[in-house]
Amino acid sequence: MKISLYIIGKTTAAYLREGIDIYCKRLCHYVPFEIRQFPDVRTTKGMTESVQKVKEGEIFLEQIRTADYVVLLDERGREMTSRDFAGFIDKRMASAGAGNIIFVIGGPYGFSDAMYERADCKVSFSRMTFSHEMIRLLFVEQLYRAMTILRGEPYHHD
C-alpha cells in the first residue's frame, strides 16, 4: 500500500519545494509515498471555472483505480486534530485489501462534481484558505507527523 498526493501544477516557490522535499525524505522511512504532479490545464480566454474543474478532474480520474481510497483536501471536509489524522491514516492502512490512499489537492477553483462523486471522503486542514502550493507543504508535514505519532516517536507534543 502506498500513499500518494495528486496535485495540479508545479510548486514554484523554492522555500516550499525545499520544505516539501525535507518531509518527503523523512516519510520514506515510514511508508511508500509519492507526489504525482500533473500539468496545469491550459486555460483559454472563454474557459469557465466549471470547465476548468472538469478538465482537471478528468486528469485525476484517469489515474485513479477502483480499489484506491480517494481523499479530497477540501475546505468543506472533516477537520481533525493531528492525532485524529494519524488515527485516520492508521485505519486506512490497516484496511484489509485496501488499495492505495490518494490525497488530492484540486486546482484554484476546487473540484468537479465527478471528483466529489468518486471521493471516499473529504478532509479540511483548516477553515482558513491556503494557497495550493502552501497546502502541499502542510500536508506532507502532517503526514510525517501522523507517522511519528503512530510510531510513538517524540516529534509531536500534546
TORTIMI-708116 format. One record per residue: residue number from 1; residue in three letters; z, y, x of N, C-alpha, C, O in turn. Coordinates in steps of 0.1 Angstrom, whole numbers, plus 5000, padded with zeros to 4 digits. Layout:
<marnus>
+-----+---------+------+------+------+------+------+------+------+------+------+------+------+------+
| num | residuo |  nzz |  nyy |  nxx | cazz | cayy | caxx |  czz |  cyy |  cxx |  ozz |  oyy |  oxx |
+-----+---------+------+------+------+------+------+------+------+------+------+------+------+------+
| NUM |     ALA |    Z |    Y |    X |    Z |    Y |    X |    Z |    Y |    X |    Z |    Y |    X |
...
+-----+---------+------+------+------+------+------+------+------+------+------+------+------+------+
</marnus>
This chain:
<marnus>
+-----+---------+------+------+------+------+------+------+------+------+------+------+------+------+
| num | residuo |  nzz |  nyy |  nxx | cazz | cayy | caxx |  czz |  cyy |  cxx |  ozz |  oyy |  oxx |
+-----+---------+------+------+------+------+------+------+------+------+------+------+------+------+
|   1 |     MET | 5000 | 4988 | 5008 | 5000 | 5000 | 5000 | 5000 | 5012 | 5009 | 5007 | 5013 | 5019 |
|   2 |     LYS | 4992 | 5022 | 5005 | 4990 | 5034 | 5012 | 4993 | 5046 | 5003 | 4991 | 5045 | 4991 |
|   3 |     ILE | 4998 | 5057 | 5009 | 4999 | 5069 | 5001 | 4989 | 5079 | 5006 | 4987 | 5081 | 5019 |
|   4 |     SER | 4982 | 5085 | 4997 | 4971 | 5095 | 5001 | 4974 | 5108 | 4994 | 4980 | 5109 | 4983 |
|   5 |     LEU | 4969 | 5119 | 5000 | 4969 | 5132 | 4994 | 4954 | 5136 | 4994 | 4947 | 5137 | 5004 |
|   6 |     TYR | 4949 | 5138 | 4982 | 4935 | 5142 | 4980 | 4935 | 5158 | 4978 | 4942 | 5163 | 4969 |
|   7 |     ILE | 4926 | 5164 | 4985 | 4925 | 5179 | 4984 | 4911 | 5183 | 4984 | 4902 | 5176 | 4989 |
|   8 |     ILE | 4909 | 5195 | 4979 | 4895 | 5201 | 4979 | 4896 | 5213 | 4989 | 4905 | 5221 | 4988 |
|   9 |     GLY | 4886 | 5213 | 4998 | 4885 | 5224 | 5008 | 4894 | 5222 | 5020 | 4903 | 5214 | 5020 |
|  10 |     LYS | 4891 | 5230 | 5030 | 4898 | 5229 | 5043 | 4911 | 5237 | 5042 | 4913 | 5246 | 5034 |
|  11 |     THR | 4920 | 5234 | 5051 | 4932 | 5242 | 5053 | 4928 | 5252 | 5065 | 4927 | 5248 | 5076 |
|  12 |     THR | 4926 | 5264 | 5061 | 4921 | 5274 | 5071 | 4932 | 5280 | 5079 | 4929 | 5284 | 5091 |
|  13 |     ALA | 4944 | 5282 | 5075 | 4954 | 5288 | 5082 | 4959 | 5279 | 5093 | 4964 | 5268 | 5090 |
|  14 |     ALA | 4959 | 5283 | 5106 | 4962 | 5275 | 5117 | 4977 | 5271 | 5116 | 4980 | 5259 | 5120 |
|  15 |     TYR | 4986 | 5280 | 5112 | 5000 | 5276 | 5112 | 5003 | 5265 | 5101 | 5012 | 5257 | 5103 |
|  16 |     LEU | 4995 | 5265 | 5090 | 4997 | 5254 | 5081 | 4991 | 5241 | 5086 | 4997 | 5231 | 5084 |
|  17 |     ARG | 4980 | 5242 | 5092 | 4974 | 5230 | 5098 | 4983 | 5223 | 5108 | 4985 | 5211 | 5109 |
|  18 |     GLU | 4990 | 5232 | 5116 | 4999 | 5227 | 5126 | 5011 | 5220 | 5120 | 5015 | 5209 | 5124 |
|  19 |     GLY | 5017 | 5226 | 5110 | 5028 | 5221 | 5103 | 5024 | 5207 | 5096 | 5032 | 5198 | 5096 |
|  20 |     ILE | 5013 | 5207 | 5089 | 5008 | 5195 | 5083 | 5006 | 5184 | 5093 | 5010 | 5173 | 5090 |
|  21 |     ASP | 5000 | 5187 | 5104 | 4999 | 5177 | 5115 | 5012 | 5171 | 5120 | 5013 | 5159 | 5122 |
|  22 |     ILE | 5022 | 5180 | 5121 | 5035 | 5175 | 5126 | 5041 | 5165 | 5116 | 5045 | 5154 | 5120 |
|  23 |     TYR | 5041 | 5168 | 5103 | 5046 | 5159 | 5093 | 5038 | 5146 | 5092 | 5043 | 5136 | 5089 |
|  24 |     CYS | 5025 | 5148 | 5093 | 5016 | 5136 | 5092 | 5019 | 5126 | 5103 | 5020 | 5114 | 5101 |
|  25 |     LYS | 5021 | 5131 | 5115 | 5025 | 5123 | 5127 | 5038 | 5116 | 5125 | 5040 | 5104 | 5128 |
|  26 |     ARG | 5048 | 5123 | 5119 | 5061 | 5117 | 5116 | 5060 | 5106 | 5105 | 5066 | 5096 | 5106 |
|  27 |     LEU | 5052 | 5109 | 5095 | 5050 | 5099 | 5084 | 5045 | 5086 | 5088 | 5048 | 5076 | 5082 |
|  28 |     CYS | 5037 | 5086 | 5098 | 5030 | 5073 | 5102 | 5041 | 5063 | 5107 | 5037 | 5051 | 5107 |
|  29 |     HIS | 5053 | 5067 | 5110 | 5063 | 5057 | 5113 | 5070 | 5051 | 5101 | 5077 | 5041 | 5102 |
|  30 |     TYR | 5067 | 5056 | 5089 | 5073 | 5051 | 5077 | 5064 | 5044 | 5067 | 5067 | 5034 | 5061 |
|  31 |     VAL | 5052 | 5049 | 5066 | 5042 | 5045 | 5056 | 5028 | 5048 | 5060 | 5026 | 5059 | 5066 |
|  32 |     PRO | 5018 | 5040 | 5056 | 5005 | 5044 | 5058 | 5002 | 5056 | 5050 | 5003 | 5056 | 5038 |
|  33 |     PHE | 4997 | 5067 | 5056 | 4995 | 5079 | 5049 | 4982 | 5085 | 5054 | 4979 | 5085 | 5066 |
|  34 |     GLU | 4974 | 5091 | 5045 | 4962 | 5099 | 5049 | 4960 | 5111 | 5040 | 4965 | 5111 | 5028 |
|  35 |     ILE | 4954 | 5121 | 5045 | 4949 | 5132 | 5037 | 4934 | 5131 | 5036 | 4927 | 5130 | 5046 |
|  36 |     ARG | 4929 | 5130 | 5024 | 4915 | 5129 | 5022 | 4910 | 5143 | 5017 | 4913 | 5147 | 5006 |
|  37 |     GLN | 4902 | 5149 | 5025 | 4897 | 5163 | 5022 | 4883 | 5162 | 5017 | 4875 | 5156 | 5024 |
|  38 |     PHE | 4881 | 5168 | 5006 | 4867 | 5168 | 5000 | 4862 | 5182 | 5001 | 4869 | 5192 | 5000 |
|  39 |     PRO | 4849 | 5184 | 5002 | 4843 | 5197 | 5003 | 4845 | 5206 | 4991 | 4846 | 5200 | 4980 |
|  40 |     ASP | 4846 | 5219 | 4993 | 4847 | 5228 | 4981 | 4834 | 5226 | 4973 | 4824 | 5223 | 4978 |
|  41 |     VAL | 4836 | 5228 | 4960 | 4824 | 5228 | 4951 | 4817 | 5242 | 4953 | 4823 | 5252 | 4953 |
|  42 |     ARG | 4804 | 5240 | 4955 | 4796 | 5253 | 4957 | 4795 | 5260 | 4943 | 4790 | 5254 | 4934 |
|  43 |     THR | 4800 | 5272 | 4943 | 4800 | 5279 | 4930 | 4788 | 5288 | 4930 | 4784 | 5293 | 4940 |
|  44 |     THR | 4783 | 5290 | 4918 | 4772 | 5299 | 4916 | 4777 | 5311 | 4908 | 4788 | 5310 | 4902 |
|  45 |     LYS | 4770 | 5321 | 4907 | 4774 | 5333 | 4900 | 4778 | 5331 | 4886 | 4787 | 5336 | 4881 |
|  46 |     GLY | 4770 | 5322 | 4879 | 4773 | 5319 | 4865 | 4782 | 5307 | 4862 | 4785 | 5304 | 4851 |
|  47 |     MET | 4788 | 5301 | 4873 | 4796 | 5289 | 4871 | 4810 | 5293 | 4865 | 4816 | 5302 | 4870 |
|  48 |     THR | 4813 | 5287 | 4854 | 4826 | 5290 | 4848 | 4837 | 5282 | 4855 | 4835 | 5272 | 4862 |
|  49 |     GLU | 4849 | 5286 | 4852 | 4861 | 5279 | 4858 | 4861 | 5264 | 4852 | 4864 | 5255 | 4860 |
|  50 |     SER | 4857 | 5263 | 4840 | 4857 | 5249 | 4834 | 4847 | 5240 | 4841 | 4851 | 5228 | 4844 |
|  51 |     VAL | 4836 | 5245 | 4844 | 4826 | 5237 | 4851 | 4830 | 5233 | 4865 | 4828 | 5222 | 4869 |
|  52 |     GLN | 4836 | 5243 | 4871 | 4841 | 5240 | 4885 | 4852 | 5229 | 4885 | 4852 | 5220 | 4893 |
|  53 |     LYS | 4861 | 5230 | 4875 | 4871 | 5219 | 4874 | 4865 | 5206 | 4871 | 4870 | 5196 | 4877 |
|  54 |     VAL | 4855 | 5205 | 4863 | 4848 | 5193 | 4860 | 4842 | 5187 | 4873 | 4843 | 5175 | 4876 |
|  55 |     LYS | 4835 | 5196 | 4880 | 4828 | 5191 | 4893 | 4838 | 5186 | 4903 | 4836 | 5176 | 4909 |
|  56 |     GLU | 4850 | 5193 | 4904 | 4860 | 5189 | 4914 | 4866 | 5176 | 4909 | 4868 | 5167 | 4917 |
|  57 |     GLY | 4868 | 5174 | 4896 | 4873 | 5162 | 4890 | 4864 | 5150 | 4893 | 4869 | 5139 | 4896 |
|  58 |     GLU | 4851 | 5152 | 4892 | 4842 | 5142 | 4894 | 4843 | 5137 | 4909 | 4842 | 5125 | 4912 |
|  59 |     ILE | 4844 | 5146 | 4918 | 4846 | 5143 | 4932 | 4858 | 5134 | 4934 | 4857 | 5123 | 4941 |
|  60 |     PHE | 4869 | 5138 | 4928 | 4881 | 5129 | 4930 | 4880 | 5116 | 4923 | 4883 | 5105 | 4929 |
|  61 |     LEU | 4875 | 5116 | 4911 | 4874 | 5104 | 4903 | 4865 | 5093 | 4909 | 4867 | 5081 | 4907 |
|  62 |     GLU | 4855 | 5098 | 4916 | 4846 | 5088 | 4923 | 4853 | 5080 | 4934 | 4849 | 5069 | 4937 |
|  63 |     GLN | 4864 | 5085 | 4939 | 4872 | 5079 | 4950 | 4884 | 5071 | 4945 | 4890 | 5063 | 4953 |
|  64 |     ILE | 4888 | 5072 | 4932 | 4900 | 5066 | 4927 | 4896 | 5052 | 4921 | 4887 | 5051 | 4913 |
|  65 |     ARG | 4904 | 5042 | 4925 | 4902 | 5029 | 4920 | 4911 | 5027 | 4908 | 4921 | 5034 | 4905 |
|  66 |     THR | 4908 | 5017 | 4900 | 4916 | 5014 | 4888 | 4930 | 5011 | 4891 | 4939 | 5015 | 4883 |
|  67 |     ALA | 4933 | 5004 | 4902 | 4947 | 5000 | 4905 | 4955 | 5011 | 4911 | 4967 | 5010 | 4912 |
|  68 |     ASP | 4949 | 5022 | 4915 | 4956 | 5033 | 4921 | 4965 | 5040 | 4911 | 4961 | 5042 | 4900 |
|  69 |     TYR | 4976 | 5045 | 4916 | 4986 | 5053 | 4908 | 4983 | 5067 | 4912 | 4985 | 5071 | 4923 |
|  70 |     VAL | 4979 | 5075 | 4902 | 4974 | 5089 | 4905 | 4985 | 5099 | 4900 | 4989 | 5099 | 4888 |
|  71 |     VAL | 4989 | 5107 | 4909 | 4999 | 5118 | 4906 | 4993 | 5131 | 4908 | 4989 | 5135 | 4919 |
|  72 |     LEU | 4992 | 5139 | 4898 | 4987 | 5153 | 4899 | 4998 | 5162 | 4903 | 5009 | 5162 | 4896 |
|  73 |     LEU | 4996 | 5170 | 4913 | 5006 | 5181 | 4916 | 5002 | 5193 | 4908 | 4992 | 5200 | 4910 |
|  74 |     ASP | 5010 | 5195 | 4897 | 5006 | 5203 | 4886 | 5018 | 5212 | 4882 | 5029 | 5206 | 4881 |
|  75 |     GLU | 5016 | 5224 | 4879 | 5027 | 5233 | 4875 | 5034 | 5229 | 4862 | 5045 | 5232 | 4860 |
|  76 |     ARG | 5027 | 5221 | 4854 | 5033 | 5216 | 4842 | 5039 | 5202 | 4843 | 5043 | 5195 | 4833 |
|  77 |     GLY | 5040 | 5197 | 4856 | 5045 | 5184 | 4858 | 5061 | 5184 | 4858 | 5067 | 5194 | 4856 |
|  78 |     ARG | 5066 | 5172 | 4861 | 5080 | 5169 | 4861 | 5086 | 5175 | 4874 | 5081 | 5172 | 4885 |
|  79 |     GLU | 5096 | 5183 | 4873 | 5103 | 5188 | 4885 | 5114 | 5178 | 4889 | 5120 | 5172 | 4881 |
|  80 |     MET | 5115 | 5177 | 4902 | 5125 | 5167 | 4908 | 5132 | 5173 | 4920 | 5128 | 5183 | 4926 |
|  81 |     THR | 5144 | 5168 | 4922 | 5151 | 5171 | 4935 | 5145 | 5163 | 4946 | 5136 | 5154 | 4943 |
|  82 |     SER | 5148 | 5166 | 4958 | 5143 | 5157 | 4969 | 5147 | 5143 | 4968 | 5139 | 5134 | 4971 |
|  83 |     ARG | 5159 | 5141 | 4963 | 5164 | 5127 | 4961 | 5157 | 5120 | 4950 | 5154 | 5108 | 4951 |
|  84 |     ASP | 5154 | 5128 | 4939 | 5147 | 5122 | 4928 | 5133 | 5118 | 4933 | 5128 | 5108 | 4929 |
|  85 |     PHE | 5127 | 5127 | 4941 | 5113 | 5124 | 4946 | 5113 | 5111 | 4954 | 5104 | 5103 | 4954 |
|  86 |     ALA | 5124 | 5110 | 4963 | 5125 | 5098 | 4971 | 5126 | 5086 | 4962 | 5120 | 5075 | 4965 |
|  87 |     GLY | 5134 | 5086 | 4952 | 5135 | 5075 | 4942 | 5122 | 5072 | 4935 | 5119 | 5060 | 4933 |
|  88 |     PHE | 5115 | 5082 | 4932 | 5102 | 5081 | 4926 | 5092 | 5073 | 4935 | 5085 | 5064 | 4931 |
|  89 |     ILE | 5092 | 5077 | 4948 | 5083 | 5071 | 4958 | 5088 | 5056 | 4960 | 5080 | 5047 | 4960 |
|  90 |     ASP | 5101 | 5054 | 4961 | 5106 | 5041 | 4963 | 5102 | 5031 | 4951 | 5098 | 5020 | 4953 |
|  91 |     LYS | 5103 | 5036 | 4939 | 5100 | 5028 | 4927 | 5085 | 5025 | 4927 | 5081 | 5013 | 4924 |
|  92 |     ARG | 5077 | 5034 | 4931 | 5062 | 5032 | 4931 | 5059 | 5022 | 4942 | 5050 | 5013 | 4940 |
|  93 |     MET | 5065 | 5023 | 4954 | 5062 | 5014 | 4965 | 5067 | 5000 | 4962 | 5061 | 4990 | 4967 |
|  94 |     ALA | 5077 | 4999 | 4954 | 5083 | 4985 | 4950 | 5075 | 4979 | 4939 | 5077 | 4967 | 4937 |
|  95 |     SER | 5067 | 4986 | 4932 | 5060 | 4980 | 4921 | 5051 | 4969 | 4925 | 5042 | 4971 | 4934 |
|  96 |     ALA | 5053 | 4957 | 4920 | 5045 | 4945 | 4923 | 5030 | 4947 | 4920 | 5027 | 4952 | 4909 |
|  97 |     GLY | 5022 | 4945 | 4929 | 5008 | 4945 | 4926 | 5002 | 4959 | 4925 | 4991 | 4961 | 4921 |
|  98 |     ALA | 5010 | 4969 | 4928 | 5006 | 4983 | 4927 | 4995 | 4986 | 4937 | 4995 | 4981 | 4948 |
|  99 |     GLY | 4986 | 4995 | 4933 | 4975 | 5000 | 4942 | 4981 | 5011 | 4950 | 4994 | 5012 | 4951 |
| 100 |     ASN | 4973 | 5018 | 4956 | 4977 | 5029 | 4964 | 4983 | 5041 | 4955 | 4980 | 5041 | 4944 |
| 101 |     ILE | 4991 | 5049 | 4961 | 4996 | 5061 | 4954 | 4988 | 5072 | 4959 | 4987 | 5075 | 4971 |
| 102 |     ILE | 4981 | 5079 | 4950 | 4973 | 5090 | 4953 | 4978 | 5103 | 4947 | 4979 | 5104 | 4934 |
| 103 |     PHE | 4982 | 5113 | 4955 | 4986 | 5126 | 4950 | 4974 | 5135 | 4951 | 4967 | 5134 | 4961 |
| 104 |     VAL | 4972 | 5143 | 4941 | 4960 | 5152 | 4941 | 4964 | 5166 | 4939 | 4972 | 5170 | 4930 |
| 105 |     ILE | 4959 | 5175 | 4948 | 4960 | 5189 | 4946 | 4947 | 5194 | 4942 | 4937 | 5192 | 4949 |
| 106 |     GLY | 4946 | 5200 | 4930 | 4934 | 5205 | 4924 | 4929 | 5217 | 4931 | 4935 | 5223 | 4940 |
| 107 |     GLY | 4918 | 5222 | 4926 | 4912 | 5235 | 4931 | 4919 | 5247 | 4925 | 4930 | 5245 | 4919 |
| 108 |     PRO | 4914 | 5258 | 4927 | 4920 | 5271 | 4923 | 4923 | 5272 | 4908 | 4932 | 5280 | 4904 |
| 109 |     TYR | 4916 | 5265 | 4900 | 4917 | 5266 | 4885 | 4924 | 5254 | 4879 | 4925 | 5253 | 4867 |
| 110 |     GLY | 4929 | 5245 | 4888 | 4936 | 5233 | 4882 | 4927 | 5221 | 4881 | 4918 | 5219 | 4888 |
| 111 |     PHE | 4930 | 5213 | 4870 | 4924 | 5200 | 4869 | 4915 | 5200 | 4856 | 4918 | 5207 | 4846 |
| 112 |     SER | 4905 | 5191 | 4856 | 4897 | 5189 | 4844 | 4904 | 5180 | 4835 | 4914 | 5173 | 4838 |
| 113 |     ASP | 4900 | 5180 | 4822 | 4905 | 5171 | 4812 | 4904 | 5156 | 4817 | 4914 | 5148 | 4814 |
| 114 |     ALA | 4893 | 5153 | 4823 | 4892 | 5139 | 4828 | 4902 | 5135 | 4838 | 4907 | 5124 | 4839 |
| 115 |     MET | 4906 | 5145 | 4847 | 4917 | 5142 | 4857 | 4930 | 5140 | 4850 | 4938 | 5131 | 4853 |
| 116 |     TYR | 4933 | 5149 | 4840 | 4945 | 5147 | 4832 | 4946 | 5133 | 4825 | 4956 | 5127 | 4825 |
| 117 |     GLU | 4934 | 5129 | 4820 | 4934 | 5116 | 4813 | 4936 | 5105 | 4823 | 4942 | 5095 | 4819 |
| 118 |     ARG | 4931 | 5106 | 4835 | 4932 | 5095 | 4845 | 4946 | 5094 | 4851 | 4950 | 5084 | 4856 |
| 119 |     ALA | 4953 | 5106 | 4852 | 4965 | 5107 | 4859 | 4976 | 5098 | 4853 | 4976 | 5096 | 4840 |
| 120 |     ASP | 4984 | 5092 | 4861 | 4995 | 5084 | 4857 | 5007 | 5092 | 4854 | 5016 | 5089 | 4846 |
| 121 |     CYS | 5008 | 5103 | 4862 | 5019 | 5113 | 4859 | 5016 | 5126 | 4866 | 5006 | 5127 | 4874 |
| 122 |     LYS | 5024 | 5136 | 4863 | 5023 | 5149 | 4870 | 5036 | 5153 | 4876 | 5047 | 5151 | 4870 |
| 123 |     VAL | 5036 | 5159 | 4887 | 5048 | 5164 | 4894 | 5046 | 5178 | 4898 | 5035 | 5183 | 4902 |
| 124 |     SER | 5056 | 5186 | 4895 | 5056 | 5200 | 4899 | 5066 | 5202 | 4910 | 5077 | 5197 | 4910 |
| 125 |     PHE | 5062 | 5210 | 4920 | 5071 | 5212 | 4931 | 5080 | 5225 | 4929 | 5090 | 5227 | 4936 |
| 126 |     SER | 5076 | 5232 | 4919 | 5084 | 5244 | 4916 | 5078 | 5251 | 4903 | 5066 | 5248 | 4900 |
| 127 |     ARG | 5085 | 5259 | 4897 | 5080 | 5267 | 4886 | 5072 | 5279 | 4892 | 5064 | 5285 | 4885 |
| 128 |     MET | 5073 | 5281 | 4905 | 5066 | 5292 | 4911 | 5052 | 5286 | 4915 | 5050 | 5274 | 4915 |
| 129 |     THR | 5043 | 5296 | 4917 | 5029 | 5292 | 4921 | 5028 | 5293 | 4936 | 5032 | 5303 | 4942 |
| 130 |     PHE | 5022 | 5283 | 4942 | 5019 | 5283 | 4957 | 5004 | 5283 | 4959 | 4997 | 5277 | 4951 |
| 131 |     SER | 5000 | 5288 | 4970 | 4986 | 5286 | 4974 | 4982 | 5272 | 4976 | 4991 | 5264 | 4979 |
| 132 |     HIS | 4970 | 5268 | 4974 | 4966 | 5254 | 4975 | 4967 | 5249 | 4990 | 4969 | 5238 | 4992 |
| 133 |     GLU | 4967 | 5259 | 4999 | 4969 | 5255 | 5013 | 4984 | 5253 | 5016 | 4988 | 5244 | 5023 |
| 134 |     MET | 4992 | 5262 | 5010 | 5007 | 5261 | 5013 | 5013 | 5248 | 5007 | 5021 | 5242 | 5013 |
| 135 |     ILE | 5008 | 5244 | 4995 | 5014 | 5232 | 4988 | 5011 | 5220 | 4997 | 5019 | 5210 | 4996 |
| 136 |     ARG | 5001 | 5220 | 5004 | 4998 | 5208 | 5013 | 5009 | 5206 | 5023 | 5014 | 5195 | 5025 |
| 137 |     LEU | 5013 | 5217 | 5029 | 5025 | 5216 | 5039 | 5037 | 5212 | 5032 | 5045 | 5203 | 5036 |
| 138 |     LEU | 5040 | 5218 | 5020 | 5052 | 5215 | 5013 | 5052 | 5200 | 5009 | 5063 | 5194 | 5009 |
| 139 |     PHE | 5041 | 5195 | 5005 | 5040 | 5181 | 5000 | 5043 | 5172 | 5012 | 5051 | 5163 | 5010 |
| 140 |     VAL | 5037 | 5173 | 5023 | 5039 | 5164 | 5034 | 5053 | 5165 | 5039 | 5059 | 5155 | 5044 |
| 141 |     GLU | 5059 | 5177 | 5039 | 5073 | 5178 | 5043 | 5082 | 5170 | 5033 | 5091 | 5163 | 5037 |
| 142 |     GLN | 5080 | 5172 | 5020 | 5088 | 5165 | 5010 | 5086 | 5150 | 5011 | 5095 | 5142 | 5008 |
| 143 |     LEU | 5074 | 5145 | 5014 | 5071 | 5131 | 5015 | 5079 | 5126 | 5027 | 5085 | 5115 | 5027 |
| 144 |     TYR | 5078 | 5133 | 5038 | 5086 | 5129 | 5050 | 5101 | 5129 | 5047 | 5108 | 5119 | 5051 |
| 145 |     ARG | 5106 | 5139 | 5040 | 5120 | 5140 | 5036 | 5123 | 5127 | 5028 | 5134 | 5121 | 5030 |
| 146 |     ALA | 5115 | 5124 | 5018 | 5117 | 5112 | 5010 | 5119 | 5099 | 5018 | 5127 | 5091 | 5015 |
| 147 |     MET | 5110 | 5098 | 5028 | 5111 | 5086 | 5036 | 5124 | 5085 | 5044 | 5130 | 5075 | 5046 |
| 148 |     THR | 5128 | 5097 | 5049 | 5141 | 5097 | 5057 | 5153 | 5094 | 5047 | 5163 | 5088 | 5051 |
| 149 |     ILE | 5152 | 5099 | 5035 | 5163 | 5096 | 5025 | 5163 | 5081 | 5022 | 5174 | 5075 | 5022 |
| 150 |     LEU | 5152 | 5075 | 5020 | 5151 | 5061 | 5017 | 5156 | 5053 | 5029 | 5162 | 5042 | 5027 |
| 151 |     ARG | 5155 | 5057 | 5041 | 5160 | 5050 | 5053 | 5174 | 5054 | 5057 | 5180 | 5048 | 5066 |
| 152 |     GLY | 5180 | 5063 | 5049 | 5193 | 5068 | 5053 | 5194 | 5076 | 5065 | 5205 | 5076 | 5072 |
| 153 |     GLU | 5184 | 5082 | 5069 | 5184 | 5090 | 5082 | 5189 | 5104 | 5079 | 5189 | 5109 | 5068 |
| 154 |     PRO | 5194 | 5111 | 5089 | 5201 | 5123 | 5087 | 5193 | 5136 | 5085 | 5198 | 5147 | 5086 |
| 155 |     TYR | 5180 | 5135 | 5083 | 5171 | 5147 | 5081 | 5176 | 5155 | 5069 | 5176 | 5167 | 5070 |
| 156 |     HIS | 5178 | 5148 | 5058 | 5182 | 5155 | 5045 | 5197 | 5157 | 5044 | 5205 | 5148 | 5047 |
| 157 |     HIS | 5201 | 5169 | 5040 | 5215 | 5172 | 5038 | 5217 | 5177 | 5024 | 5210 | 5186 | 5019 |
| 158 |     ASP | 5227 | 5170 | 5017 | 5230 | 5174 | 5004 | 5240 | 5186 | 5003 | 5244 | 5190 | 4993 |
+-----+---------+------+------+------+------+------+------+------+------+------+------+------+------+
</marnus>
